[in-house]
Amino acid sequence: MRSPRAATAFASADNSDIVMETTNLILGLIFSSIGIGYFIYGRKQSNIVARYCGLALLLYPYLVTDTLTMVAVGIGLMVTPRFIEM
């Protein structure tokens, strides 16, 4: 049984927080999927930049909570192998 205090806190929850969490989950899934592709490509082609960008794309969604920052960092990591070659 819920306490009256918990019921009040639950009733006053803002739905925009739920939408932002869903957006971040979907963006994290998208960028992580792209990251696994970069990692596999980098491993097979011995391209160290693509491999490390793939690892970064896999891991950074766990660290970033802001949606715009997540998109900016993701796009930045996706275009990095295009301009840096080793």
ABEGO torsion letter per residue (X at the ends): XBBAAAAAAAAABBAAAAAAAAAAAAAAAAAAAAAAAAAAAAAAAGBAAAAAAAAAAAAAAAABABAAAAAAAAAAAAAAAAABBX
